[in-house]
């Protein structure tokens, strides 16, 4: 159990210092920042499924299981510099695409659905793991090279659904054996040396992870569409088609947070019964894009990024939601306060009340004549000078 440090503040001075490595990572990402794009149709959006990334590219999957448009059974590779609200065309400005029907080893087995994928690098080579459905009654897991989108191998399972997968920082591969009811997560180890040396995807099963609620009672998550691990593997985030994002501590299997729908700081708003269509939660990934100069200005920021597919009657649209673990404070700010970079709180007390374990609070330089107590494991940082809290 982690110890909680409690500070009762009379007067504290925080200096802005260079950032150094920290012994324990801060991996809780719950503060909703906004959507971008919102309601866009950039070309990769129809029946969008999965999302992951490497150092330079987004990887996005589509699906079309009814054969109406086989080109939608695509894996896209899109540079981070690309504005995701704008059209993406294969072969233009670094955009690449591979269609599942163009891979004989997969098309010949009847696979027609790619789910929420994940990326892992082994000995300098990046690999994409893609869950698949539609394979003559079976499901499967394909592995492709990330640099050239070349097929390597696939592994078949006697499961009905294969909607998502997630790889932790040690390379273990996780997914669920069902889509509708998920009380546990399966765990496998892909033998990367075989992938690299012989082009063979071999998996060894490991003990699964049971899921529990906040009180330690067994929990079943329904209609799971996506999953991803925080950078150091402390948490796994699961996206449910019925009730949003669930966050589980991988050390205990217990849920530590759950998103809300339409309100609150961990807001993942969607309408599953909308007129003329419905909104469907999809893929999820972590990528720290704060202050990344490659990202088009005023588009994407934060660390946690989650797809929402707007299934319109005529054509789909994509909504892309973004979250952070950093709460901002600026005593000089006088607008609507939400703790975001553009809408900070104007008191440290407000940020402290919102904060959860492993959150960060960034405070603009100045004096804050407040009395408060920090009782959670949080990181407090000064911006652009010295921060003085207290009388």
One Martini backbone bead per residue (centre of mass of N, CA, C, O) as a GRO file, in nm:
protein
  391
    1UNK     BB    1   0.097   0.036   0.022
    2UNK     BB    2   0.060   0.361  -0.011
    3UNK     BB    3   0.176   0.651   0.097
    4UNK     BB    4   0.046   0.941   0.249
    5UNK     BB    5   0.094   1.279   0.209
    6UNK     BB    6   0.064   1.534   0.461
    7UNK     BB    7  -0.027   1.882   0.415
    8UNK     BB    8  -0.023   2.158   0.630
    9UNK     BB    9  -0.085   2.489   0.537
   10UNK     BB   10   0.054   2.799   0.596
   11UNK     BB   11   0.352   2.818   0.446
   12UNK     BB   12   0.440   2.799   0.096
   13UNK     BB   13   0.719   2.745  -0.129
   14UNK     BB   14   0.735   2.738  -0.491
   15UNK     BB   15   0.967   2.640  -0.727
   16UNK     BB   16   1.088   2.669  -1.038
   17UNK     BB   17   1.200   2.366  -1.189
   18UNK     BB   18   1.357   2.136  -1.325
   19UNK     BB   19   1.304   1.838  -1.473
   20UNK     BB   20   1.309   1.518  -1.324
   21UNK     BB   21   1.334   1.222  -1.239
   22UNK     BB   22   1.109   0.973  -1.118
   23UNK     BB   23   1.041   0.699  -0.915
   24UNK     BB   24   0.723   0.752  -0.962
   25UNK     BB   25   0.462   0.736  -1.151
   26UNK     BB   26   0.210   0.936  -1.321
   27UNK     BB   27  -0.110   0.759  -1.435
   28UNK     BB   28  -0.354   0.957  -1.401
   29UNK     BB   29  -0.631   0.997  -1.646
   30UNK     BB   30  -0.932   1.228  -1.617
   31UNK     BB   31  -0.915   1.507  -1.756
   32UNK     BB   32  -1.115   1.678  -1.952
   33UNK     BB   33  -1.051   1.873  -2.256
   34UNK     BB   34  -1.173   1.749  -2.535
   35UNK     BB   35  -1.242   1.783  -2.888
   36UNK     BB   36  -1.034   1.624  -3.157
   37UNK     BB   37  -1.226   1.576  -3.354
   38UNK     BB   38  -1.571   1.699  -3.440
   39UNK     BB   39  -1.752   1.565  -3.683
   40UNK     BB   40  -1.568   1.406  -3.882
   41UNK     BB   41  -1.455   1.318  -4.247
   42UNK     BB   42  -1.128   1.198  -4.327
   43UNK     BB   43  -1.159   0.861  -4.435
   44UNK     BB   44  -1.113   0.675  -4.150
   45UNK     BB   45  -1.411   0.675  -4.002
   46UNK     BB   46  -1.547   0.438  -4.110
   47UNK     BB   47  -1.582   0.205  -3.886
   48UNK     BB   48  -1.417   0.264  -3.652
   49UNK     BB   49  -1.193   0.106  -3.398
   50UNK     BB   50  -0.873   0.164  -3.371
   51UNK     BB   51  -0.582   0.262  -3.145
   52UNK     BB   52  -0.245   0.386  -3.200
   53UNK     BB   53   0.126   0.414  -3.148
   54UNK     BB   54   0.420   0.582  -3.197
   55UNK     BB   55   0.653   0.833  -3.225
   56UNK     BB   56   0.499   0.933  -3.530
   57UNK     BB   57   0.225   0.752  -3.532
   58UNK     BB   58  -0.083   0.667  -3.632
   59UNK     BB   59  -0.307   0.385  -3.564
   60UNK     BB   60  -0.588   0.274  -3.772
   61UNK     BB   61  -0.902   0.107  -3.761
   62UNK     BB   62  -1.123  -0.076  -3.969
   63UNK     BB   63  -1.468  -0.189  -4.056
   64UNK     BB   64  -1.638  -0.448  -4.286
   65UNK     BB   65  -1.848  -0.725  -4.253
   66UNK     BB   66  -2.072  -0.689  -4.515
   67UNK     BB   67  -1.915  -0.613  -4.801
   68UNK     BB   68  -1.978  -0.308  -4.898
   69UNK     BB   69  -1.661  -0.210  -4.807
   70UNK     BB   70  -1.347  -0.333  -4.822
   71UNK     BB   71  -1.173  -0.065  -4.780
   72UNK     BB   72  -1.258  -0.051  -4.463
   73UNK     BB   73  -1.038  -0.284  -4.409
   74UNK     BB   74  -0.829  -0.088  -4.236
   75UNK     BB   75  -0.485   0.023  -4.204
   76UNK     BB   76  -0.358   0.312  -4.061
   77UNK     BB   77  -0.090   0.561  -4.137
   78UNK     BB   78  -0.040   0.864  -3.941
   79UNK     BB   79   0.095   1.146  -3.898
   80UNK     BB   80   0.120   1.368  -3.634
   81UNK     BB   81   0.112   1.628  -3.828
   82UNK     BB   82  -0.167   1.556  -3.891
   83UNK     BB   83  -0.485   1.666  -3.943
   84UNK     BB   84  -0.757   1.475  -3.834
   85UNK     BB   85  -0.986   1.664  -3.976
   86UNK     BB   86  -0.847   1.588  -4.232
   87UNK     BB   87  -0.780   1.454  -4.511
   88UNK     BB   88  -0.686   1.112  -4.592
   89UNK     BB   89  -0.427   0.985  -4.820
   90UNK     BB   90  -0.290   0.745  -4.972
   91UNK     BB   91   0.044   0.857  -5.049
   92UNK     BB   92  -0.002   1.128  -4.876
   93UNK     BB   93   0.192   1.275  -4.651
   94UNK     BB   94   0.266   0.974  -4.518
   95UNK     BB   95   0.026   0.806  -4.588
   96UNK     BB   96  -0.098   0.479  -4.493
   97UNK     BB   97  -0.231   0.157  -4.633
   98UNK     BB   98  -0.403  -0.149  -4.532
   99UNK     BB   99  -0.582  -0.430  -4.655
  100UNK     BB  100  -0.703  -0.728  -4.558
  101UNK     BB  101  -0.760  -0.836  -4.860
  102UNK     BB  102  -0.433  -0.799  -4.933
  103UNK     BB  103  -0.400  -1.049  -4.728
  104UNK     BB  104  -0.401  -1.372  -4.794
  105UNK     BB  105  -0.377  -1.504  -4.502
  106UNK     BB  106  -0.657  -1.358  -4.421
  107UNK     BB  107  -0.864  -1.364  -4.653
  108UNK     BB  108  -0.857  -1.682  -4.683
  109UNK     BB  109  -0.995  -1.698  -4.373
  110UNK     BB  110  -1.223  -1.451  -4.356
  111UNK     BB  111  -1.120  -1.190  -4.260
  112UNK     BB  112  -1.315  -0.861  -4.164
  113UNK     BB  113  -1.198  -0.771  -3.863
  114UNK     BB  114  -1.068  -0.495  -3.693
  115UNK     BB  115  -0.962  -0.388  -3.397
  116UNK     BB  116  -0.808  -0.296  -3.113
  117UNK     BB  117  -0.491  -0.200  -3.111
  118UNK     BB  118  -0.121  -0.252  -3.073
  119UNK     BB  119   0.207  -0.145  -2.953
  120UNK     BB  120   0.551  -0.286  -2.994
  121UNK     BB  121   0.894  -0.283  -2.888
  122UNK     BB  122   1.167  -0.491  -3.028
  123UNK     BB  123   1.478  -0.440  -3.080
  124UNK     BB  124   1.386  -0.171  -3.263
  125UNK     BB  125   1.106  -0.307  -3.335
  126UNK     BB  126   0.787  -0.254  -3.462
  127UNK     BB  127   0.465  -0.376  -3.344
  128UNK     BB  128   0.145  -0.504  -3.454
  129UNK     BB  129  -0.158  -0.577  -3.282
  130UNK     BB  130  -0.442  -0.763  -3.432
  131UNK     BB  131  -0.760  -0.811  -3.393
  132UNK     BB  132  -0.983  -1.078  -3.516
  133UNK     BB  133  -1.263  -1.141  -3.738
  134UNK     BB  134  -1.426  -1.395  -3.950
  135UNK     BB  135  -1.258  -1.685  -3.929
  136UNK     BB  136  -1.429  -1.946  -3.977
  137UNK     BB  137  -1.530  -1.914  -3.657
  138UNK     BB  138  -1.281  -1.752  -3.583
  139UNK     BB  139  -1.019  -1.601  -3.421
  140UNK     BB  140  -0.753  -1.341  -3.409
  141UNK     BB  141  -0.386  -1.266  -3.428
  142UNK     BB  142  -0.202  -1.012  -3.563
  143UNK     BB  143   0.128  -0.940  -3.710
  144UNK     BB  144   0.297  -0.629  -3.775
  145UNK     BB  145   0.486  -0.409  -3.919
  146UNK     BB  146   0.518  -0.067  -3.869
  147UNK     BB  147   0.706   0.053  -4.097
  148UNK     BB  148   0.544  -0.133  -4.356
  149UNK     BB  149   0.285  -0.316  -4.303
  150UNK     BB  150   0.383  -0.610  -4.268
  151UNK     BB  151   0.317  -0.926  -4.273
  152UNK     BB  152   0.383  -1.212  -4.055
  153UNK     BB  153   0.140  -1.323  -3.856
  154UNK     BB  154  -0.096  -1.568  -3.709
  155UNK     BB  155  -0.346  -1.635  -3.450
  156UNK     BB  156  -0.571  -1.881  -3.336
  157UNK     BB  157  -0.905  -1.882  -3.194
  158UNK     BB  158  -1.176  -2.031  -2.994
  159UNK     BB  159  -1.344  -1.756  -3.051
  160UNK     BB  160  -1.600  -1.521  -3.110
  161UNK     BB  161  -1.425  -1.277  -2.995
  162UNK     BB  162  -1.204  -0.982  -3.116
  163UNK     BB  163  -1.193  -0.646  -3.022
  164UNK     BB  164  -0.917  -0.646  -2.843
  165UNK     BB  165  -0.594  -0.502  -2.736
  166UNK     BB  166  -0.305  -0.518  -2.500
  167UNK     BB  167   0.020  -0.379  -2.418
  168UNK     BB  168   0.259  -0.391  -2.204
  169UNK     BB  169   0.580  -0.289  -2.097
  170UNK     BB  170   0.666  -0.617  -2.114
  171UNK     BB  171   0.478  -0.753  -2.363
  172UNK     BB  172   0.207  -0.826  -2.276
  173UNK     BB  173  -0.096  -0.986  -2.383
  174UNK     BB  174  -0.430  -0.851  -2.395
  175UNK     BB  175  -0.766  -1.000  -2.362
  176UNK     BB  176  -1.091  -1.102  -2.448
  177UNK     BB  177  -1.323  -1.381  -2.477
  178UNK     BB  178  -1.526  -1.142  -2.488
  179UNK     BB  179  -1.771  -0.876  -2.534
  180UNK     BB  180  -2.030  -0.863  -2.349
  181UNK     BB  181  -1.867  -1.037  -2.112
  182UNK     BB  182  -1.615  -0.907  -1.869
  183UNK     BB  183  -1.447  -1.063  -1.586
  184UNK     BB  184  -1.181  -1.101  -1.762
  185UNK     BB  185  -0.825  -1.114  -1.850
  186UNK     BB  186  -0.618  -1.214  -2.080
  187UNK     BB  187  -0.277  -1.369  -2.081
  188UNK     BB  188   0.009  -1.318  -2.295
  189UNK     BB  189   0.314  -1.435  -2.459
  190UNK     BB  190   0.508  -1.312  -2.701
  191UNK     BB  191   0.761  -1.443  -2.900
  192UNK     BB  192   0.978  -1.217  -3.019
  193UNK     BB  193   1.210  -1.391  -3.128
  194UNK     BB  194   1.024  -1.532  -3.339
  195UNK     BB  195   0.924  -1.291  -3.489
  196UNK     BB  196   1.210  -1.189  -3.571
  197UNK     BB  197   1.353  -1.470  -3.679
  198UNK     BB  198   1.076  -1.650  -3.806
  199UNK     BB  199   0.782  -1.528  -3.833
  200UNK     BB  200   0.644  -1.621  -3.546
  201UNK     BB  201   0.335  -1.659  -3.366
  202UNK     BB  202   0.387  -1.717  -3.022
  203UNK     BB  203   0.186  -1.831  -2.742
  204UNK     BB  204   0.175  -1.778  -2.382
  205UNK     BB  205   0.002  -1.856  -2.113
  206UNK     BB  206  -0.135  -1.670  -1.841
  207UNK     BB  207  -0.258  -1.547  -1.583
  208UNK     BB  208  -0.535  -1.401  -1.522
  209UNK     BB  209  -0.756  -1.106  -1.483
  210UNK     BB  210  -0.953  -1.011  -1.249
  211UNK     BB  211  -1.251  -0.825  -1.185
  212UNK     BB  212  -1.316  -0.530  -0.979
  213UNK     BB  213  -1.441  -0.331  -0.769
  214UNK     BB  214  -1.398  -0.094  -0.518
  215UNK     BB  215  -1.487  -0.348  -0.301
  216UNK     BB  216  -1.396  -0.642  -0.427
  217UNK     BB  217  -1.612  -0.711  -0.636
  218UNK     BB  218  -1.713  -0.875  -0.880
  219UNK     BB  219  -1.672  -0.778  -1.233
  220UNK     BB  220  -1.867  -0.684  -1.526
  221UNK     BB  221  -1.788  -0.592  -1.848
  222UNK     BB  222  -1.958  -0.442  -2.118
  223UNK     BB  223  -1.883  -0.414  -2.432
  224UNK     BB  224  -1.577  -0.435  -2.529
  225UNK     BB  225  -1.366  -0.222  -2.751
  226UNK     BB  226  -1.119  -0.126  -2.554
  227UNK     BB  227  -0.751  -0.102  -2.479
  228UNK     BB  228  -0.507   0.022  -2.225
  229UNK     BB  229  -0.192   0.121  -2.110
  230UNK     BB  230  -0.006   0.258  -1.914
  231UNK     BB  231   0.319   0.317  -1.948
  232UNK     BB  232   0.392   0.131  -1.666
  233UNK     BB  233   0.123  -0.062  -1.604
  234UNK     BB  234  -0.077   0.014  -1.365
  235UNK     BB  235  -0.303   0.065  -1.586
  236UNK     BB  236  -0.626  -0.025  -1.719
  237UNK     BB  237  -0.816   0.071  -2.003
  238UNK     BB  238  -1.170   0.043  -2.061
  239UNK     BB  239  -1.408   0.022  -2.331
  240UNK     BB  240  -1.752   0.076  -2.320
  241UNK     BB  241  -2.061   0.061  -2.494
  242UNK     BB  242  -2.243   0.142  -2.223
  243UNK     BB  243  -2.021   0.297  -1.981
  244UNK     BB  244  -1.735   0.350  -2.087
  245UNK     BB  245  -1.467   0.412  -1.867
  246UNK     BB  246  -1.236   0.182  -1.723
  247UNK     BB  247  -1.026   0.164  -1.423
  248UNK     BB  248  -0.745  -0.051  -1.353
  249UNK     BB  249  -0.561  -0.218  -1.120
  250UNK     BB  250  -0.312  -0.450  -1.189
  251UNK     BB  251  -0.243  -0.543  -0.886
  252UNK     BB  252  -0.577  -0.610  -0.817
  253UNK     BB  253  -0.828  -0.554  -1.034
  254UNK     BB  254  -0.933  -0.280  -0.943
  255UNK     BB  255  -1.139  -0.025  -0.951
  256UNK     BB  256  -1.073   0.346  -0.961
  257UNK     BB  257  -1.241   0.431  -1.225
  258UNK     BB  258  -1.520   0.620  -1.385
  259UNK     BB  259  -1.691   0.742  -1.617
  260UNK     BB  260  -1.889   0.989  -1.741
  261UNK     BB  261  -2.216   1.125  -1.880
  262UNK     BB  262  -2.212   1.478  -1.922
  263UNK     BB  263  -2.016   1.498  -1.662
  264UNK     BB  264  -1.752   1.604  -1.519
  265UNK     BB  265  -1.405   1.538  -1.536
  266UNK     BB  266  -1.477   1.227  -1.643
  267UNK     BB  267  -1.583   1.287  -1.955
  268UNK     BB  268  -1.782   1.044  -2.153
  269UNK     BB  269  -1.974   1.143  -2.404
  270UNK     BB  270  -2.276   0.954  -2.497
  271UNK     BB  271  -2.518   0.821  -2.750
  272UNK     BB  272  -2.682   0.501  -2.781
  273UNK     BB  273  -2.997   0.638  -2.877
  274UNK     BB  274  -3.001   0.807  -3.124
  275UNK     BB  275  -3.129   0.992  -3.367
  276UNK     BB  276  -3.022   0.846  -3.669
  277UNK     BB  277  -2.833   0.722  -3.442
  278UNK     BB  278  -2.511   0.638  -3.283
  279UNK     BB  279  -2.279   0.625  -3.015
  280UNK     BB  280  -1.944   0.463  -3.029
  281UNK     BB  281  -1.723   0.321  -2.855
  282UNK     BB  282  -1.365   0.275  -2.889
  283UNK     BB  283  -1.061   0.349  -2.913
  284UNK     BB  284  -0.735   0.348  -2.724
  285UNK     BB  285  -0.474   0.581  -2.595
  286UNK     BB  286  -0.133   0.667  -2.519
  287UNK     BB  287  -0.014   1.020  -2.562
  288UNK     BB  288   0.220   1.266  -2.521
  289UNK     BB  289   0.109   1.602  -2.655
  290UNK     BB  290   0.235   1.807  -2.489
  291UNK     BB  291   0.418   2.039  -2.651
  292UNK     BB  292   0.409   1.929  -2.943
  293UNK     BB  293   0.531   2.064  -3.240
  294UNK     BB  294   0.387   1.859  -3.448
  295UNK     BB  295   0.123   1.951  -3.360
  296UNK     BB  296  -0.134   2.104  -3.448
  297UNK     BB  297  -0.264   2.383  -3.371
  298UNK     BB  298  -0.542   2.353  -3.181
  299UNK     BB  299  -0.599   2.032  -3.127
  300UNK     BB  300  -0.392   1.829  -2.959
  301UNK     BB  301  -0.394   1.703  -2.620
  302UNK     BB  302  -0.244   1.522  -2.389
  303UNK     BB  303  -0.261   1.150  -2.311
  304UNK     BB  304  -0.560   1.069  -2.350
  305UNK     BB  305  -0.720   0.873  -2.621
  306UNK     BB  306  -1.066   0.868  -2.759
  307UNK     BB  307  -1.300   0.712  -2.935
  308UNK     BB  308  -1.599   0.825  -3.129
  309UNK     BB  309  -1.873   0.687  -3.300
  310UNK     BB  310  -2.088   0.837  -3.540
  311UNK     BB  311  -2.383   0.672  -3.637
  312UNK     BB  312  -2.502   0.767  -3.908
  313UNK     BB  313  -2.737   0.722  -4.149
  314UNK     BB  314  -2.544   0.816  -4.386
  315UNK     BB  315  -2.273   0.893  -4.212
  316UNK     BB  316  -1.996   0.890  -4.052
  317UNK     BB  317  -1.837   1.011  -3.744
  318UNK     BB  318  -1.574   1.173  -3.563
  319UNK     BB  319  -1.475   1.148  -3.214
  320UNK     BB  320  -1.208   1.306  -3.018
  321UNK     BB  321  -1.084   1.234  -2.698
  322UNK     BB  322  -0.929   1.424  -2.418
  323UNK     BB  323  -0.670   1.371  -2.158
  324UNK     BB  324  -0.553   1.440  -1.818
  325UNK     BB  325  -0.334   1.490  -1.504
  326UNK     BB  326  -0.354   1.811  -1.524
  327UNK     BB  327  -0.389   2.088  -1.306
  328UNK     BB  328  -0.486   2.427  -1.330
  329UNK     BB  329  -0.343   2.745  -1.201
  330UNK     BB  330  -0.477   3.098  -1.191
  331UNK     BB  331  -0.521   3.388  -1.010
  332UNK     BB  332  -0.589   3.581  -1.277
  333UNK     BB  333  -0.831   3.425  -1.344
  334UNK     BB  334  -1.200   3.495  -1.467
  335UNK     BB  335  -1.333   3.259  -1.586
  336UNK     BB  336  -1.407   2.959  -1.667
  337UNK     BB  337  -1.372   2.680  -1.447
  338UNK     BB  338  -1.173   2.350  -1.518
  339UNK     BB  339  -0.843   2.300  -1.503
  340UNK     BB  340  -0.741   2.397  -1.765
  341UNK     BB  341  -0.526   2.567  -1.953
  342UNK     BB  342  -0.773   2.767  -2.061
  343UNK     BB  343  -0.941   2.686  -1.766
  344UNK     BB  344  -0.852   2.768  -1.483
  345UNK     BB  345  -0.802   2.790  -1.175
  346UNK     BB  346  -0.783   3.048  -0.898
  347UNK     BB  347  -0.733   2.806  -0.694
  348UNK     BB  348  -0.586   2.555  -0.513
  349UNK     BB  349  -0.833   2.432  -0.373
  350UNK     BB  350  -0.984   2.341  -0.626
  351UNK     BB  351  -0.766   2.148  -0.728
  352UNK     BB  352  -0.750   1.973  -0.469
  353UNK     BB  353  -1.048   1.874  -0.479
  354UNK     BB  354  -1.014   1.729  -0.763
  355UNK     BB  355  -0.795   1.558  -0.695
  356UNK     BB  356  -0.607   1.266  -0.744
  357UNK     BB  357  -0.431   1.012  -0.749
  358UNK     BB  358  -0.157   1.120  -0.946
  359UNK     BB  359  -0.175   1.408  -0.972
  360UNK     BB  360  -0.136   1.735  -1.116
  361UNK     BB  361  -0.023   2.069  -1.012
  362UNK     BB  362  -0.033   2.377  -1.189
  363UNK     BB  363   0.118   2.691  -1.091
  364UNK     BB  364   0.101   3.008  -1.116
  365UNK     BB  365   0.271   3.263  -1.048
  366UNK     BB  366   0.229   3.354  -0.699
  367UNK     BB  367  -0.025   3.445  -0.464
  368UNK     BB  368  -0.194   3.218  -0.212
  369UNK     BB  369  -0.430   3.296   0.041
  370UNK     BB  370  -0.427   2.984   0.175
  371UNK     BB  371  -0.593   2.698   0.336
  372UNK     BB  372  -0.453   2.363   0.313
  373UNK     BB  373  -0.475   2.003   0.226
  374UNK     BB  374  -0.260   1.742   0.145
  375UNK     BB  375  -0.380   1.378   0.096
  376UNK     BB  376  -0.237   1.308  -0.174
  377UNK     BB  377  -0.070   1.173  -0.449
  378UNK     BB  378   0.094   1.458  -0.551
  379UNK     BB  379   0.197   1.713  -0.786
  380UNK     BB  380   0.367   2.027  -0.733
  381UNK     BB  381   0.382   2.308  -0.963
  382UNK     BB  382   0.566   2.566  -1.095
  383UNK     BB  383   0.502   2.861  -1.303
  384UNK     BB  384   0.709   3.116  -1.391
  385UNK     BB  385   0.799   3.076  -1.081
  386UNK     BB  386   0.680   3.175  -0.775
  387UNK     BB  387   0.496   3.004  -0.515
  388UNK     BB  388   0.258   3.126  -0.270
  389UNK     BB  389   0.119   2.964   0.020
  390UNK     BB  390  -0.047   3.164   0.225
  391UNK     BB  391   0.007   3.398   0.494
   0.00000   0.00000   0.00000
